[in-house]
Amino acid sequence: MTYISLHTGLRYDYQIFMATVHNISYLLGALNDIGIFVFAISGAMRGVRHQLDIFGILVLAVVTAVSGGILRDLLIGAIPPQSIAHWHGIAIAVLAGLLVFFFHRIFERLQHPVLVFDAAGLGLFAATGTQKALQYGLSPEMAAILGMMSGIGGGMVRDVLTAQVPVVLQSEIYASAALGGAILVLAGEFFQLPAWLSVLLGATFTFVLRSLALYRHWSLPRPR
């Protein structure tokens, strides 16, 4: 009787654990798709402003959307990267690029549309990248760094392809905002908050800090 009860209890605990892992993975996947969409919009809008044709706009949308996630997955050993193993990530980026190509005047009505969508993608990728790194067993310090790198990767590729100095190499608050969001995800894990809440708090913090820095012209100090 004792053995049966113990076996039943372990089986029940295992089922709860697997359900929790599945829910976290579903959440990260959904937020990652949203990040792909908004980053793709920022890349496509940059293409519109540089007068690229439809193919160039779609290429810029895709590489902006998936570069950070590919870098993240390669560094944590998630091979092949999610954006390559599953077609829907690239499909989302292509869809966002087509929407911008045909309706870019609507997106232009937003003030600084590239920067707004870039800030949203930065926050989502930084937070989900940190959470995924923790799932793969990285230390909290390295998970935060990887989350930051996941957030800034797409924007760096976009800037390089459009012959601009990457924002992360300038004095603007960009990588530091991503790192702040990643640290907030770690804080949520430390205080045992639900994973979805930690990710949302981290992504929101990065987005708000980046947006405030743009609006108020905050920047990091430069050498005199």
C-alpha positions as CSV (number, residue, x, y, z in Angstrom):
1,M,0.0,0.0,0.0
2,T,2.8,2.4,0.9
3,Y,4.6,1.6,-2.4
4,I,1.5,2.2,-4.4
5,S,0.8,5.5,-2.7
6,L,4.4,6.7,-3.2
7,H,4.4,5.6,-6.8
8,T,1.0,7.4,-7.4
9,G,2.3,10.6,-5.7
10,L,5.5,10.6,-7.7
11,R,3.5,10.1,-10.9
12,Y,1.2,13.0,-10.0
13,D,4.1,15.3,-9.2
14,Y,5.7,14.4,-12.5
15,Q,2.5,15.2,-14.3
16,I,2.3,18.6,-12.6
17,F,6.0,19.3,-13.4
18,M,5.5,18.5,-17.1
19,A,2.3,20.6,-17.3
20,T,4.3,23.5,-15.8
21,V,7.1,23.1,-18.2
22,H,4.7,23.0,-21.1
23,N,2.9,26.1,-20.0
24,I,6.2,28.0,-19.6
25,S,7.3,26.8,-23.0
26,Y,4.0,27.9,-24.6
27,L,4.3,31.3,-22.9
28,L,7.9,31.8,-24.1
29,G,6.9,30.7,-27.6
30,A,4.0,33.2,-27.8
31,L,6.1,36.1,-26.5
32,N,8.9,35.1,-28.8
33,D,6.5,35.3,-31.8
34,I,5.3,38.7,-30.7
35,G,8.9,39.8,-30.5
36,I,9.6,38.5,-34.0
37,F,6.6,40.4,-35.3
38,V,7.5,43.8,-33.8
39,F,11.2,43.4,-34.6
40,A,10.3,42.6,-38.2
41,I,8.2,45.7,-38.4
42,S,11.1,47.8,-37.2
43,G,13.4,46.2,-39.8
44,A,10.8,46.6,-42.6
45,M,10.2,50.3,-41.7
46,R,14.0,50.9,-41.9
47,G,13.8,49.3,-45.4
48,V,11.0,51.6,-46.4
49,R,12.9,54.7,-45.3
50,H,15.9,53.5,-47.3
51,Q,13.7,53.1,-50.4
52,L,14.4,49.3,-50.7
53,D,12.3,47.2,-53.0
54,I,9.9,44.6,-51.7
55,F,12.6,41.8,-51.6
56,G,15.0,44.1,-49.7
57,I,12.3,45.1,-47.2
58,L,11.4,41.4,-46.5
59,V,15.0,40.4,-46.1
60,L,15.6,43.2,-43.6
61,A,12.4,42.3,-41.8
62,V,13.4,38.6,-41.5
63,V,17.0,39.1,-40.4
64,T,16.0,41.8,-37.9
65,A,13.4,39.5,-36.4
66,V,15.3,36.2,-36.1
67,S,19.0,37.2,-35.6
68,G,18.7,37.7,-31.9
69,G,16.9,34.4,-31.4
70,I,19.3,32.4,-33.5
71,L,22.2,33.9,-31.5
72,R,20.5,33.0,-28.3
73,D,19.8,29.4,-29.3
74,L,23.3,28.8,-30.7
75,L,24.9,30.0,-27.4
76,I,22.7,27.8,-25.2
77,G,22.9,24.7,-27.4
78,A,19.3,24.7,-28.7
79,I,20.3,23.2,-32.0
80,P,18.9,23.8,-34.6
81,P,17.7,27.3,-33.6
82,Q,14.0,27.7,-33.2
83,S,13.7,30.1,-36.1
84,I,15.3,27.6,-38.4
85,A,13.7,24.4,-37.0
86,H,10.1,25.8,-37.3
87,W,8.9,27.8,-40.3
88,H,6.3,29.9,-38.5
89,G,8.8,32.4,-37.1
90,I,10.1,33.4,-40.5
91,A,6.5,33.4,-41.8
92,I,5.5,35.9,-39.1
93,A,8.4,38.1,-40.1
94,V,7.5,37.9,-43.8
95,L,3.9,38.8,-42.9
96,A,5.0,41.8,-40.9
97,G,7.2,42.9,-43.8
98,L,4.3,42.6,-46.2
99,L,2.1,44.6,-43.9
100,V,4.7,47.4,-43.8
101,F,5.3,47.3,-47.5
102,F,1.6,47.8,-48.3
103,F,0.5,49.9,-45.4
104,H,3.7,51.7,-44.3
105,R,1.8,55.1,-44.3
106,I,-0.3,53.8,-41.4
107,F,2.9,52.8,-39.5
108,E,4.5,56.1,-40.3
109,R,1.7,57.9,-38.3
110,L,3.4,56.6,-35.1
111,Q,6.1,58.9,-33.8
112,H,9.5,57.3,-34.6
113,P,7.9,54.0,-35.7
114,V,11.2,52.1,-36.1
115,L,12.3,53.1,-32.6
116,V,8.9,52.2,-31.0
117,F,8.8,48.7,-32.5
118,D,12.5,48.2,-31.8
119,A,12.0,49.0,-28.1
120,A,9.1,46.5,-27.9
121,G,11.2,43.8,-29.6
122,L,14.2,44.6,-27.4
123,G,12.2,44.1,-24.3
124,L,10.5,40.9,-25.4
125,F,13.7,39.2,-26.6
126,A,15.7,40.3,-23.6
127,A,13.1,38.9,-21.2
128,T,12.3,35.6,-23.1
129,G,16.0,35.1,-23.8
130,T,16.9,35.3,-20.1
131,Q,14.1,32.9,-19.2
132,K,15.0,30.4,-21.8
133,A,18.7,30.6,-20.8
134,L,17.6,29.7,-17.2
135,Q,15.6,26.8,-18.5
136,Y,18.7,25.5,-20.2
137,G,20.7,25.6,-16.9
138,L,22.8,28.7,-17.3
139,S,23.8,30.6,-14.2
140,P,21.8,33.8,-13.4
141,E,24.7,36.1,-14.4
142,M,25.2,34.4,-17.8
143,A,21.4,34.2,-18.4
144,A,21.2,37.9,-18.0
145,I,24.0,38.6,-20.4
146,L,22.5,36.1,-22.9
147,G,19.1,37.8,-22.6
148,M,20.7,41.2,-23.3
149,M,22.6,39.7,-26.4
150,S,19.3,38.2,-27.6
151,G,17.6,41.5,-27.4
152,I,20.3,43.6,-29.2
153,G,21.2,41.1,-31.9
154,G,18.4,41.9,-34.4
155,G,18.9,45.6,-34.1
156,M,22.6,45.3,-34.6
157,V,22.2,43.3,-37.8
158,R,19.5,45.8,-39.1
159,D,21.8,48.8,-38.5
160,V,24.8,47.1,-40.1
161,L,22.8,46.1,-43.2
162,T,21.6,49.7,-43.6
163,A,25.1,51.2,-43.2
164,Q,24.5,52.7,-39.8
165,V,26.5,52.6,-36.6
166,P,24.6,50.1,-34.4
167,V,22.7,51.8,-31.6
168,V,24.3,49.6,-29.0
169,L,27.7,51.1,-29.9
170,Q,26.4,54.7,-29.3
171,S,25.8,56.5,-26.1
172,E,22.0,55.8,-26.1
173,I,20.4,53.6,-23.4
174,Y,19.9,50.4,-25.4
175,A,21.9,47.4,-24.3
176,S,21.7,48.7,-20.7
177,A,17.9,48.8,-20.9
178,A,17.9,45.2,-22.1
179,L,20.2,44.2,-19.3
180,G,18.0,45.9,-16.8
181,G,15.0,43.9,-18.0
182,A,17.0,40.7,-17.9
183,I,18.0,41.4,-14.3
184,L,14.3,42.0,-13.4
185,V,13.5,38.5,-14.8
186,L,16.2,37.1,-12.5
187,A,14.7,39.0,-9.6
188,G,11.3,37.5,-10.4
189,E,12.8,34.0,-10.4
190,F,14.6,34.7,-7.1
191,F,11.3,35.8,-5.4
192,Q,9.6,32.7,-7.0
193,L,7.1,34.8,-9.1
194,P,5.3,33.0,-11.9
195,A,7.4,32.8,-15.0
196,W,4.9,34.7,-17.1
197,L,4.9,37.5,-14.6
198,S,8.7,37.7,-14.5
199,V,9.0,37.8,-18.3
200,L,6.3,40.5,-18.7
201,L,7.8,42.6,-15.9
202,G,11.2,42.4,-17.5
203,A,9.9,43.1,-21.0
204,T,7.9,46.1,-19.8
205,F,10.8,47.5,-17.9
206,T,13.0,47.4,-20.9
207,F,10.4,48.9,-23.2
208,V,9.6,51.8,-20.7
209,L,13.2,52.6,-20.0
210,R,14.1,52.6,-23.7
211,S,11.1,54.7,-24.6
212,L,11.8,57.2,-21.8
213,A,15.4,57.5,-22.8
214,L,14.3,58.3,-26.4
215,Y,11.7,60.8,-25.2
216,R,13.9,62.6,-22.7
217,H,17.1,62.2,-24.6
218,W,18.8,60.2,-21.8
219,S,22.2,58.8,-22.7
220,L,25.2,57.2,-21.1
221,P,28.3,59.4,-20.5
222,R,30.8,59.9,-23.2
223,P,34.6,60.5,-22.7
224,R,35.5,64.2,-22.8
